[in-house]
């Protein structure tokens, strides 16, 4: 299991490569993305208890500041990078939309694999999603001088369906059959790894045509945007006196955005070209998250 997690970045890269080489085959699996995410969240729920969420409540201060950092840093950093790199207006729009959105469900997976605080991660995803309903229209007006209608009901339903219900179902199964699941629990990280690798392949396949218009500057912008969130999230938490486990969780939550929502909003309000930063972010943040998780797994194994 440990070896699987340590080579997770390699698996993530191979998943992306498979999506590029066999786009038609993997794009046909588009309908699998939501069930795969639900499977991952159910598996993670089987490692949690109510006591974990009670403990996460004790971290409500850093959860609040982490989410505030996410909504202040990420759109501002996106805007500054786009201006500094002189990106075209449509890419600036797409990058700002990525920065202004809520945390994505993939952040919960990476927090789990990085041995972060999963209950805290799920709580922050919920908090940021609720806030995004109010903040996304305001942030897009500030940075883009445009207003958008955020699909609040759809966002909340997807959060309920993909994150909360599977997590609590997994917790219930653990509560009812904990003794019989002890041997299965060691396999859960591998389930998460294989599922996220397949999701990466599907996302790349679905966006292969879009990636043909990529430029090195956009890649640099997306990478720096994501890494800036990881760095500042971690430094903020450590600066406030929290341990590494909490800090890496906050870093992942700040840096890993709901890029799928930003793609949908870009296409609806600004055009297909504005969706490219979100599509690229969808792939990159899974790869960077896997590298981050592998690093902490390796450190844990050494310690």
LOFIRO-92256 format. One record per atom (N, C-alpha, C): residue in one letter; x, y, z. Coordinates in steps of 0.1 Angstrom, whole numbers, padded with zeros to 4 digits, always signed. Layout:
<pts>
aXYZ;...
</pts>
This chain:
<pts>
x+0008-0012+0000;x+0000+0000+0000;x+0009+0013+0000;x+0019+0013+0009;x+0028+0025+0010;x+0034+0027-0004;x+0039+0016-0010;x+0046+0018-0023;x+0036+0024-0034;x+0023+0019-0033;x+0014+0024-0043;x+0012+0039-0041;x+0012+0044-0028;x+0009+0058-0026;x+0022+0066-0030;x+0034+0061-0027;x+0046+0068-0030;x+0047+0071-0045;x+0043+0061-0053;x+0044+0062-0068;x+0032+0068-0074;x+0023+0073-0065;x+0011+0079-0070;x+0013+0090-0081;x+0023+0099-0080;x+0025+0109-0091;x+0027+0102-0104;x+0035+0091-0104;x+0037+0084-0116;x+0024+0078-0122;x+0016+0073-0113;x+0003+0068-0118;x-0006+0079-0123;x-0005+0091-0117;x-0013+0102-0121;x-0008+0106-0135;x+0005+0107-0137;x+0010+0110-0151;x+0006+0100-0161;x+0007+0087-0157;x+0003+0077-0167;x-0012+0078-0170;x-0020+0081-0160;x-0035+0083-0163;x-0037+0094-0173;x-0030+0106-0171;x-0031+0117-0180;x-0026+0113-0194;x-0015+0105-0195;x-0010+0101-0208;x-0020+0091-0215;x-0026+0083-0207;x-0036+0074-0213;x-0048+0081-0219;x-0052+0092-0212;x-0063+0100-0217;x-0059+0107-0230;x-0046+0111-0231;x-0041+0117-0244;x-0040+0107-0255;x-0036+0095-0252;x-0034+0085-0263;x-0047+0079-0267;x-0056+0076-0258;x-0068+0069-0261;x-0080+0078-0257;x-0082+0090-0263;x-0092+0099-0259;x-0106+0094-0261;x-0109+0087-0272;x-0122+0083-0275;x-0127+0072-0264;x-0118+0063-0261;x-0121+0052-0252;x-0124+0058-0238;x-0115+0067-0233;x-0117+0072-0220;x-0128+0083-0219;x-0129+0091-0230;x-0140+0101-0230;x-0154+0094-0229;x-0155+0082-0234;x-0167+0075-0233;x-0171+0071-0219;x-0161+0072-0210;x-0164+0069-0196;x-0168+0081-0188;x-0171+0092-0194;x-0175+0105-0187;x-0185+0103-0176;x-0195+0094-0178;x-0205+0092-0168;x-0200+0085-0156;x-0187+0080-0156;x-0182+0073-0145;x-0176+0083-0135;x-0174+0095-0138;x-0167+0105-0129;x-0174+0106-0116;x-0187+0109-0117;x-0194+0111-0104;x-0195+0098-0096;x-0198+0087-0101;x-0198+0074-0093;x-0184+0071-0087;x-0173+0074-0095;x-0160+0072-0090;x-0157+0081-0078;x-0161+0094-0079;x-0159+0103-0068;x-0167+0098-0056;x-0180+0094-0058;x-0188+0089-0047;x-0182+0077-0041;x-0176+0068-0049;x-0169+0056-0043;x-0157+0060-0034;x-0149+0070-0039;x-0138+0075-0031;x-0143+0081-0018;x-0153+0089-0018;x-0158+0095-0006;x-0164+0085+0003;x-0171+0075-0002;x-0176+0064+0006;x-0165+0057+0013;x-0154+0054+0005;x-0142+0047+0011;x-0136+0055+0022;x-0135+0068+0020;x-0129+0077+0030;x-0138+0078+0042;x-0151+0078+0040;x-0161+0078+0051;x-0159+0066+0060;x-0154+0055+0055;x-0152+0043+0063;x-0140+0044+0072;x-0133+0054+0070;x-0121+0057+0079;x-0124+0067+0090;x-0137+0073+0090;x-0140+0084+0098;x-0151+0080+0109;x-0152+0088+0119;x-0162+0086+0129;x-0167+0100+0133;x-0178+0101+0141;x-0183+0114+0145;x-0173+0121+0154;x-0165+0113+0161;x-0154+0119+0170;x-0144+0127+0161;x-0142+0123+0149;x-0133+0130+0140;x-0138+0144+0137;x-0152+0145+0134;x-0158+0158+0131;x-0159+0167+0144;x-0161+0160+0155;x-0161+0168+0167;x-0147+0174+0170;x-0136+0167+0167;x-0123+0172+0168;x-0120+0183+0158;x-0126+0181+0145;x-0124+0191+0135;x-0130+0204+0139;x-0141+0204+0147;x-0148+0216+0152;x-0138+0224+0160;x-0129+0217+0167;x-0119+0224+0174;x-0109+0232+0166;x-0109+0229+0153;x-0100+0237+0143;x-0108+0247+0135;x-0119+0251+0140;x-0128+0260+0133;x-0122+0273+0130;x-0112+0278+0138;x-0105+0290+0136;x-0097+0290+0123;x-0089+0279+0122;x-0080+0278+0111;x-0088+0274+0098;x-0099+0267+0100;x-0108+0264+0089;x-0114+0277+0083;x-0118+0286+0092;x-0123+0299+0087;x-0112+0307+0080;x-0100+0308+0086;x-0090+0316+0080;x-0085+0310+0067;x-0085+0297+0066;x-0081+0290+0054;x-0090+0293+0043;x-0103+0292+0045;x-0113+0295+0035;x-0113+0310+0031;x-0110+0319+0041;x-0109+0333+0038;x-0097+0335+0029;x-0086+0328+0032;x-0074+0329+0023;x-0077+0324+0009;x-0084+0313+0008;x-0088+0308-0005;x-0095+0318-0013;x-0105+0325-0008;x-0113+0334-0016;x-0107+0348-0017;x-0096+0351-0010;x-0089+0363-0012;x-0077+0361-0020;x-0069+0351-0017;x-0056+0349-0024;x-0058+0343-0038;x-0066+0333-0040;x-0067+0326-0053;x-0072+0335-0064;x-0083+0342-0063;x-0087+0351-0074;x-0077+0362-0076;x-0071+0368-0065;x-0061+0379-0067;x-0049+0374-0074;x-0044+0362-0070;x-0032+0356-0076;x-0034+0353-0090;x-0046+0348-0093;x-0050+0345-0107;x-0049+0358-0116;x-0055+0368-0111;x-0055+0381-0118;x-0041+0387-0120;x-0033+0386-0110;x-0020+0392-0111;x-0011+0384-0120;x-0012+0370-0119;x-0004+0362-0129;x-0008+0364-0143;x-0021+0365-0146;x-0026+0367-0159;x-0021+0381-0165;x-0021+0391-0156;x-0016+0404-0160;x-0001+0404-0162;x+0006+0398-0153;x+0021+0398-0154;x+0026+0390-0166;x+0019+0379-0169;x+0023+0371-0181;x+0016+0375-0194;x+0008+0386-0193;x+0002+0392-0204;x-0007+0382-0212;x-0015+0374-0204;x-0023+0364-0210;x-0035+0371-0218;x-0040+0365-0228;x-0052+0370-0235;x-0064+0372-0225;x-0073+0381-0228;x-0084+0383-0219;x-0092+0371-0216;x-0094+0362-0226;x-0103+0350-0223;x-0096+0341-0213;x-0083+0340-0213;x-0075+0332-0203;x-0075+0338-0190;x-0074+0352-0189;x-0075+0359-0177;x-0089+0355-0170;x-0099+0356-0178;x-0113+0353-0173;x-0113+0339-0167;x-0108+0329-0175;x-0109+0315-0170;x-0101+0313-0158;x-0089+0319-0157;x-0080+0318-0145;x-0087+0324-0132;x-0093+0336-0134;x-0100+0342-0123;x-0112+0334-0118;x-0119+0328-0128;x-0130+0319-0124;x-0126+0307-0116;x-0114+0302-0120;x-0108+0291-0111;x-0105+0296-0097;x-0099+0307-0096;x-0096+0313-0083;x-0107+0316-0075;x-0119+0320-0081;x-0130+0325-0073;x-0139+0314-0069;x-0137+0301-0073;x-0146+0291-0070;x-0143+0284-0057;x-0151+0274-0053;x-0150+0268-0040;x-0139+0256-0041;x-0137+0250-0030;x-0128+0239-0030;x-0134+0227-0037;x-0126+0219-0043;x-0131+0207-0051;x-0131+0194-0042;x-0139+0184-0047;x-0139+0172-0040;x-0126+0165-0040;x-0118+0167-0051;x-0105+0161-0051;x-0096+0165-0040;x-0099+0176-0034;x-0090+0181-0022;x-0092+0171-0011;x-0104+0166-0009;x-0106+0156+0002;x-0098+0143+0000;x-0097+0139-0013;x-0090+0127-0016;x-0075+0129-0013;x-0070+0141-0017;x-0055+0144-0015;x-0052+0145-0001;x-0061+0152+0007;x-0059+0153+0021;x-0058+0139+0028;x-0067+0130+0024;x-0067+0117+0029;x-0054+0110+0026;x-0050+0111+0013;x-0037+0104+0009;x-0025+0110+0015;x-0025+0123+0018;x-0014+0130+0024;x-0014+0128+0039;x-0023+0120+0044;x-0024+0118+0059;x-0027+0131+0066;x-0036+0139+0059;x-0040+0151+0066;x-0052+0148+0074;x-0060+0159+0078;x-0071+0157+0087;x-0084+0157+0078;x-0089+0145+0075;x-0099+0143+0065;x-0112+0150+0069;x-0116+0149+0082;x-0128+0156+0087;x-0127+0171+0085;x-0115+0176+0088;x-0113+0191+0086;x-0114+0194+0071;x-0109+0186+0062;x-0109+0188+0048;x-0124+0188+0043;x-0132+0178+0047;x-0146+0178+0043;x-0153+0190+0048;x-0150+0194+0060;x-0157+0205+0066;x-0154+0218+0059;x-0141+0220+0055;x-0137+0232+0047;x-0143+0232+0033;x-0144+0220+0027;x-0151+0220+0014;x-0165+0224+0015;x-0172+0219+0025;x-0186+0223+0027;x-0187+0238+0029;x-0179+0244+0038;x-0179+0258+0041;x-0176+0266+0029;x-0166+0263+0021;x-0162+0271+0010;x-0173+0270-0001;x-0180+0258-0002;x-0190+0257-0012;x-0202+0266-0009;x-0206+0266+0004;x-0217+0275+0008;x-0213+0290+0006;x-0201+0293+0009;x-0197+0307+0007;x-0196+0311-0008;x-0192+0301-0016;x-0190+0304-0030;x-0203+0309-0037;x-0215+0304-0032;x-0228+0308-0037;x-0229+0323-0036;x-0224+0329-0025;x-0224+0344-0023;x-0212+0351-0029;x-0200+0345-0028;x-0188+0352-0031;x-0184+0352-0046;x-0188+0341-0053;x-0184+0340-0067;x-0189+0352-0076;x-0202+0355-0075;x-0207+0366-0083;x-0200+0379-0079;x-0198+0382-0066;x-0191+0394-0062;x-0177+0394-0067;x-0169+0383-0066;x-0155+0383-0070;x-0154+0385-0085;x-0163+0379-0093;x-0163+0380-0108;x-0166+0395-0111;x-0175+0401-0104;x-0178+0415-0107;x-0166+0424-0104;x-0158+0421-0093;x-0147+0429-0089;x-0135+0427-0100;x-0132+0415-0103;x-0121+0412-0112;x-0124+0413-0127;x-0136+0409-0130;x-0139+0408-0145;x-0149+0419-0149;x-0154+0427-0140;x-0165+0437-0143;x-0176+0430-0150;x-0180+0418-0145;x-0191+0411-0151;x-0198+0403-0140;x-0211+0401-0142;x-0218+0393-0131;x-0222+0380-0137;x-0222+0370-0129;x-0226+0356-0133;x-0236+0351-0123;x-0245+0342-0128;x-0254+0335-0120;x-0248+0322-0116;x-0244+0321-0103;x-0238+0308-0098;x-0250+0298-0096;x-0248+0286-0101;x-0259+0276-0099;x-0259+0271-0085;x-0264+0278-0076;x-0264+0275-0062;x-0270+0262-0059;x-0282+0260-0063;x-0289+0247-0060;x-0281+0235-0066;x-0276+0236-0078;x-0268+0226-0084;x-0255+0223-0076;x-0248+0234-0072;x-0236+0232-0064;x-0239+0225-0051;x-0250+0229-0044;x-0253+0223-0031;x-0257+0208-0033;x-0265+0205-0043;x-0269+0192-0046;x-0257+0183-0049;x-0248+0188-0057;x-0236+0180-0060;x-0228+0177-0048;x-0226+0187-0039;x-0219+0186-0027;x-0225+0175-0018;x-0239+0176-0017;x-0246+0166-0010;x-0244+0152-0015;x-0246+0151-0029;x-0246+0138-0035;x-0232+0132-0036;x-0222+0140-0039;x-0208+0135-0041;x-0200+0134-0028;x-0202+0143-0019;x-0193+0143-0007;x-0201+0138+0006;x-0211+0146+0009;x-0217+0143+0023;x-0224+0130+0024;x-0233+0126+0015;x-0240+0114+0016;x-0231+0102+0015;x-0221+0101+0006;x-0212+0089+0006;x-0203+0089+0018;x-0198+0100+0023;x-0190+0100+0035;x-0198+0095+0047;x-0210+0100+0049;x-0218+0095+0061;x-0223+0081+0059;x-0225+0077+0047;x-0228+0062+0044;x-0216+0054+0048;x-0204+0058+0044;x-0192+0050+0048;x-0190+0050+0063;x-0193+0061+0070;x-0192+0062+0085;x-0202+0052+0091;x-0214+0051+0085;x-0225+0043+0091;x-0221+0028+0089;x-0215+0025+0077;x-0210+0011+0075;x-0199+0007+0085;x-0190+0017+0087;x-0180+0014+0097;x-0185+0012+0111;x-0195+0020+0115;x-0201+0019+0128;x-0208+0006+0130;x-0214+0001+0119;x-0222-0012+0120;x-0214-0024+0119;x-0202-0023+0112;x-0195-0035+0109;x-0180-0033+0110;x-0176-0025+0121;x-0162-0021+0122;x-0152-0033+0122;x-0156-0043+0130;x-0147-0055+0132;x-0144-0062+0119;x-0155-0064+0111;x-0154-0071+0099;x-0147-0064+0088;x-0145-0051+0090;x-0139-0042+0079;x-0124-0039+0081;x-0118-0044+0092;x-0104-0041+0095;x-0095-0045+0084;x-0096-0056+0078;x-0087-0061+0068;x-0090-0052+0055;x-0102-0048+0053;x-0106-0040+0041;x-0100-0026+0042;x-0099-0021+0054;x-0095-0007+0056;x-0081-0004+0050;x-0072-0014+0050;x-0059-0012+0045;x-0059-0010+0030;x-0070-0015+0023;x-0070-0014+0008;x-0077-0001+0004;x-0083+0007+0013;x-0090+0019+0009;x-0081+0030+0002;x-0069+0032+0007;x-0061+0042-0001;x-0058+0038-0015;x-0056+0025-0018;x-0054+0020-0031;x-0066+0022-0040;x-0078+0020-0034;x-0091+0023-0041;x-0091+0037-0046;x-0088+0046-0036;x-0088+0061-0039;x-0078+0064-0050;x-0066+0058-0049;x-0056+0061-0059;x-0060+0057-0073;x-0065+0045-0075;x-0069+0040-0088;x-0081+0048-0093;x-0090+0051-0085;x-0102+0059-0089;x-0097+0073-0094;x-0089+0080-0087;x-0085+0093-0091;x-0076+0093-0104;x-0068+0082-0105;x-0060+0081-0118;x-0069+0079-0130;x-0080+0071-0128;x-0090+0070-0139;x-0097+0083-0142;x-0100+0090-0132;x-0107+0103-0134;x-0098+0113-0141;x-0085+0113-0138;x-0075+0121-0145;x-0075+0118-0160;x-0075+0105-0163;x-0075+0100-0177;x-0087+0105-0184;x-0099+0104-0178;x-0111+0108-0184;x-0111+0123-0187;x-0107+0131-0177;x-0107+0145-0178;x-0097+0150-0190;x-0086+0143-0191;x-0077+0147-0202;x-0083+0143-0215;x-0089+0131-0216;x-0096+0127-0228;x-0106+0137-0232;x-0114+0141-0223;x-0125+0150-0226;x-0120+0164-0231;x-0108+0168-0227;x-0103+0181-0230;x-0092+0181-0240;x-0090+0169-0247;x-0078+0168-0255;x-0078+0179-0266;x-0090+0181-0272;x-0090+0191-0283;x-0087+0205-0278;x-0091+0208-0266;x-0088+0221-0260;x-0074+0223-0257;x-0067+0212-0253;x-0053+0213-0250;x-0044+0216-0262;x-0049+0214-0274;x-0041+0216-0286;x-0038+0231-0287;x-0046+0240-0281;x-0043+0254-0281;x-0036+0260-0269;x-0030+0251-0261;x-0022+0255-0250;x-0010+0263-0253;x-0006+0272-0244;x+0007+0279-0246;x+0015+0276-0233;x+0028+0278-0234;x+0036+0276-0222;x+0033+0286-0211;x+0029+0298-0215;x+0026+0309-0205;x+0013+0305-0197;x+0003+0299-0203;x-0009+0295-0196;x-0005+0283-0186;x+0003+0274-0191;x+0007+0263-0182;x+0015+0269-0170;x+0024+0278-0172;x+0031+0285-0161;x+0021+0291-0152;x+0011+0298-0157;x+0002+0306-0149;x-0006+0296-0140;x-0011+0285-0146;x-0019+0275-0138;x-0011+0268-0128;x+0002+0265-0131;x+0010+0258-0121;x+0014+0267-0110;x+0017+0280-0113;x+0021+0289-0102;x+0009+0293-0094;x-0003+0294-0100;x-0015+0296-0092;x-0018+0286-0082;x-0017+0273-0086;x-0019+0262-0077;x-0009+0261-0066;x+0004+0262-0070;x+0015+0261-0061;x+0015+0272-0051;x+0011+0284-0055;x+0010+0296-0046;x-0001+0293-0035;x-0012+0287-0039;x-0022+0283-0029;x-0017+0273-0019;x-0009+0263-0024;x-0004+0253-0015;x+0006+0259-0005;x+0015+0267-0010;x+0025+0274-0002;x+0019+0283+0009;x+0010+0292+0004;x+0004+0301+0014;x-0005+0295+0024;x-0012+0285+0019;x-0021+0277+0029;x-0013+0271+0040;x-0002+0265+0036;x+0007+0258+0045;x+0013+0268+0055;x+0019+0279+0049;x+0026+0289+0057;x+0016+0296+0067;x+0004+0299+0062;x-0006+0305+0071;x-0008+0297+0083;x-0011+0284+0081;x-0014+0275+0092;x-0003+0273+0102;x+0009+0271+0096;x+0021+0270+0105;x+0024+0283+0113;x+0021+0294+0106;x+0023+0307+0113;x+0014+0309+0124;x+0002+0303+0123;x-0008+0304+0134;x-0006+0293+0145;x+0005+0285+0143;x+0008+0276+0154;x+0002+0262+0152;x-0003+0259+0141;x-0009+0245+0139;x+0001+0235+0134;x-0001+0223+0137;x+0008+0212+0134;x+0008+0209+0119;x+0018+0201+0114;x+0019+0198+0100;x+0007+0192+0094;x+0000+0183+0102;x-0012+0176+0097;x-0023+0185+0093;x-0026+0195+0102;x-0036+0205+0099;x-0032+0214+0088;x-0019+0218+0088;x-0014+0227+0078;x-0014+0222+0064;x-0011+0209+0063;x-0011+0203+0049;x-0025+0202+0044;x-0035+0200+0054;x-0049+0199+0050;x-0054+0212+0045;x-0050+0223+0052;x-0055+0237+0048;x-0048+0240+0034;x-0035+0237+0033;x-0028+0240+0020;x-0036+0233+0008;x-0039+0221+0010;x-0046+0214-0001;x-0060+0220-0004;x-0067+0224+0007;x-0080+0230+0005;x-0079+0244-0002;x-0069+0251+0002;x-0068+0265-0005;x-0064+0263-0019;x-0056+0253-0023;x-0050+0252-0036;x-0059+0245-0046;x-0067+0235-0041;x-0074+0227-0051;x-0089+0231-0052;x-0091+0237-0064;x-0104+0244-0066;x-0114+0235-0074;x-0127+0239-0073;x-0137+0232-0081;x-0136+0237-0095;x-0126+0232-0102;x-0124+0237-0116;x-0134+0232-0126;x-0141+0221-0122;x-0153+0217-0131;x-0163+0228-0132;x-0166+0234-0120;x-0176+0245-0120;x-0171+0257-0128;x-0158+0260-0126;x-0153+0272-0134;x-0154+0270-0149;x-0151+0257-0153;x-0152+0254-0167;x-0167+0256-0172;x-0176+0251-0165;x-0190+0252-0168;x-0195+0267-0169;x-0191+0275-0159;x-0194+0289-0159;x-0187+0297-0170;x-0175+0293-0173;x-0167+0300-0184;x-0174+0297-0198;x-0178+0285-0200;x-0185+0282-0213;x-0198+0289-0214;x-0206+0289-0203;x-0219+0295-0203;x-0219+0311-0205;x-0209+0317-0199;x-0209+0332-0198;x-0199+0339-0207;x-0188+0332-0210;x-0176+0338-0217;x-0171+0331-0229;x-0175+0319-0232;x-0170+0312-0244;x-0160+0301-0241;x-0158+0292-0250;x-0150+0280-0249;x-0136+0283-0245;x-0130+0294-0251;x-0116+0297-0249;x-0113+0300-0234;x-0123+0306-0227;x-0122+0309-0213;x-0122+0296-0204;x-0127+0285-0210;x-0127+0273-0202;x-0114+0266-0201;x-0104+0270-0210;x-0092+0263-0211;x-0084+0263-0197;x-0082+0274-0190;x-0075+0274-0178;x-0081+0264-0168;x-0094+0264-0167;x-0101+0254-0158;x-0098+0240-0162;x-0099+0237-0175;x-0096+0223-0179;x-0082+0219-0176;x-0073+0228-0178;x-0059+0225-0175;x-0057+0224-0160;x-0063+0232-0152;x-0063+0231-0138;x-0068+0218-0133;x-0079+0213-0139;x-0084+0200-0135;x-0074+0189-0135;x-0066+0189-0145;x-0055+0179-0146;x-0044+0182-0137;x-0039+0195-0137;x-0027+0198-0130;x-0028+0197-0115;x-0040+0201-0109;x-0041+0201-0095;x-0042+0187-0089;x-0046+0177-0098;x-0046+0163-0093;x-0031+0158-0093;x-0023+0162-0103;x-0009+0158-0104;x-0001+0165-0092;x-0003+0178-0090;x+0004+0184-0079;x-0001+0179-0066;x-0014+0176-0065;x-0019+0171-0052;x-0013+0157-0049;x-0011+0149-0060;x-0006+0136-0058;x+0009+0137-0054;x+0016+0146-0060;x+0030+0148-0056;x+0031+0153-0041;x+0022+0162-0037;x+0022+0166-0023;x+0018+0155-0014;x+0009+0147-0018;x+0005+0135-0009;x+0016+0125-0008;x+0023+0123-0020;x+0034+0113-0020;x+0045+0118-0011;x+0048+0131-0011;x+0058+0137-0002;x+0056+0134+0012;x+0043+0137+0016;x+0040+0135+0031;x+0039+0120+0034;x+0035+0112+0025;x+0035+0097+0027;x+0049+0093+0030;x+0058+0098+0021;x+0072+0094+0023;x+0078+0099+0036;x+0075+0111+0040;x+0080+0116+0053;x+0074+0108+0064;x+0061+0104+0063;x+0055+0097+0074;x+0062+0083+0075;x+0065+0077+0064;x+0072+0064+0064;x+0086+0064+0070;x+0093+0076+0067;x+0106+0077+0072;x+0106+0080+0087;x+0096+0087+0092;x+0095+0091+0106;x+0090+0079+0114;
</pts>
